Amino acid sequence: MLADFEKLVVEGGAVEPEGLTRRIRNASRLLFLREPDGQLVGVGALKHPRSGYRDRVFAKARATVPSDRYRVELGWVVVAKSHQGRGLSARIIGELLALAKNENVFATTRLDDRAMRFASAHGFKPNGNCYPSGRGYNLVLYLHNAAPQSTSAHEPTINYHLSSWLPKKQEKLKNSSWRFRNDLA
């Protein structure tokens, strides 16, 4: 199961593969989105990165707030190319933010118009300045302050299978058909 998660994240191309297996195992929550037939079509994670990593990210971005106020990182949100354009990444992010409950969350993403619109649509706000990723593109630090999540009443029903996993405990948390954004609540 974790190997499938890692494979899709690597295919997404936005992370350094070296050490990824270990980082996935250290994540606090992994989210798997599967077709009813079991095909993995999307993933995402909530991470509690070490303070040194957070401090470096916030320093590189010249953030205007201390990193210790944002202990949770949202990342590794990837949807298989065959399923892109269906709003699945928005739903993955919505579920992950709901799982983060009342915690402030940070994320980094490439500096481009699409990513910036997407982050803003989920309540993330840019903080500080863009900075080089070391992979040939610039990154932006986004911050999301804790707030209750609302569910839109007009979201269409989709028939995907959603599960949440605690990798450290090797324990499946929730496993249900995903009908609405808040099925895991």
C-alpha positions in Angstrom: 0.0 0.0 0.0 2.8 2.5 0.9 4.7 1.5 -2.2 1.6 2.5 -4.3 1.5 5.8 -2.6 5.2 6.5 -3.2 4.9 5.5 -6.8 2.2 8.0 -7.5 4.0 10.7 -5.6 7.2 10.1 -7.7 5.2 10.1 -10.9 3.8 13.5 -9.9 7.4 14.8 -10.2 7.4 17.5 -7.5 9.4 15.8 -4.8 13.0 14.5 -4.3 12.7 10.7 -4.5 15.7 10.1 -2.2 14.5 9.4 1.3 10.9 9.5 0.2 10.0 6.0 1.6 11.2 7.1 5.1 9.4 10.4 4.8 6.1 8.7 3.9 6.5 6.3 6.8 6.9 9.3 9.1 3.8 11.2 7.8 1.0 11.6 10.3 -1.8 10.9 7.8 -1.9 9.4 4.3 -4.9 9.7 2.1 -5.6 7.2 -0.7 -8.3 7.8 -3.3 -9.2 4.7 -5.3 -11.6 3.7 -8.0 -14.2 1.2 -6.9 -12.1 -1.5 -8.6 -9.2 -0.6 -6.4 -7.1 1.4 -8.8 -5.2 4.2 -7.0 -6.0 7.5 -8.6 -5.0 10.1 -6.0 -3.0 10.6 -2.8 -2.2 13.3 -0.3 -0.7 13.6 3.2 -0.5 15.5 6.4 3.0 15.6 7.8 4.5 16.8 11.0 8.0 17.8 9.8 10.9 18.3 12.1 11.4 21.8 13.4 14.7 22.1 11.4 12.9 21.5 8.1 10.1 23.9 9.0 12.6 26.6 10.1 14.5 26.3 6.8 11.4 26.6 4.7 10.1 29.6 6.7 13.6 31.2 6.6 14.0 30.7 2.8 10.6 32.2 2.3 11.4 35.0 4.7 8.0 34.3 6.4 6.5 36.9 8.5 5.3 34.4 11.2 7.3 31.9 13.2 7.4 28.3 11.9 6.4 26.9 15.3 2.9 28.2 14.7 2.5 25.9 11.7 3.5 22.4 12.7 1.4 20.5 10.1 2.4 20.4 6.4 0.0 19.4 3.7 1.7 17.8 0.8 2.2 15.0 -1.7 -1.2 15.8 -3.3 -1.1 14.0 -6.6 -3.9 12.8 -8.9 -3.1 10.2 -11.7 -2.9 11.9 -15.1 -5.8 9.7 -16.3 -8.0 11.3 -13.6 -6.9 15.0 -13.7 -9.4 17.7 -14.4 -12.2 16.1 -12.3 -11.7 18.1 -9.1 -10.2 15.2 -7.3 -7.2 17.1 -5.9 -9.6 19.7 -4.4 -11.5 16.9 -2.7 -8.3 15.4 -1.4 -7.2 18.7 0.0 -10.6 19.3 1.6 -10.4 15.9 3.3 -6.9 16.5 4.6 -7.8 19.9 5.9 -10.8 18.4 7.7 -8.5 15.8 9.2 -6.1 18.6 10.4 -9.0 19.8 12.6 -8.0 23.0 14.4 -4.4 23.1 13.4 -2.6 25.7 11.3 -1.3 24.1 8.2 1.5 25.1 5.8 2.2 24.0 2.2 4.7 24.8 -0.4 4.0 24.8 -4.1 5.5 25.9 -7.4 5.2 29.6 -8.3 2.6 29.6 -11.0 -0.9 31.1 -11.6 -2.7 27.8 -11.4 -1.1 26.7 -8.1 -1.7 30.2 -6.6 -5.4 30.1 -7.6 -5.8 26.6 -6.2 -4.2 27.5 -2.9 -6.3 30.6 -2.5 -9.5 28.6 -3.2 -8.7 26.4 -0.2 -8.0 29.3 2.2 -4.2 29.3 1.9 -2.5 32.6 1.8 1.0 33.2 0.5 3.5 34.3 3.1 7.0 35.8 2.6 8.8 35.6 -0.8 9.2 32.9 -3.4 12.5 31.0 -3.2 14.4 28.5 -5.3 13.5 24.9 -4.9 16.8 23.5 -5.9 15.0 21.6 -8.7 14.9 24.4 -11.2 11.7 26.2 -10.2 10.6 28.6 -7.5 8.4 27.7 -4.5 5.9 29.7 -2.5 5.0 29.2 1.2 1.3 29.1 1.8 -0.3 29.2 5.2 -3.8 28.0 6.2 -5.1 29.1 9.6 -7.3 26.8 11.6 -11.0 27.3 10.9 -14.1 25.1 10.6 -14.5 23.6 7.1 -17.8 23.9 5.4 -19.2 21.5 2.9 -21.0 22.7 -0.2 -24.4 21.2 -0.5 -24.2 21.0 -4.3 -21.1 18.9 -4.6 -21.8 16.0 -7.0 -21.7 12.5 -5.7 -18.7 10.6 -6.9 -18.0 7.0 -6.5 -14.4 6.7 -5.3 -13.1 4.7 -2.4 -11.3 6.9 0.2 -9.1 5.6 3.0 -6.9 7.3 5.6 -3.8 5.6 7.0 -1.5 6.2 10.0 1.8 4.9 8.6 3.6 4.9 12.0 1.0 2.6 13.5 0.4 0.6 10.3 -3.3 1.1 11.1 -6.1 1.8 8.7 -8.3 4.5 10.1 -11.3 4.9 7.8 -12.3 3.0 4.8 -15.5 4.0 3.1 -17.1 4.8 -0.2 -16.5 8.5 -0.8 -19.8 10.2 -1.5 -19.4 13.6 -0.1 -16.5 15.8 1.0 -17.1 15.2 4.7 -17.6 11.4 4.8 -14.6 10.9 7.1 -15.9 13.4 9.7 
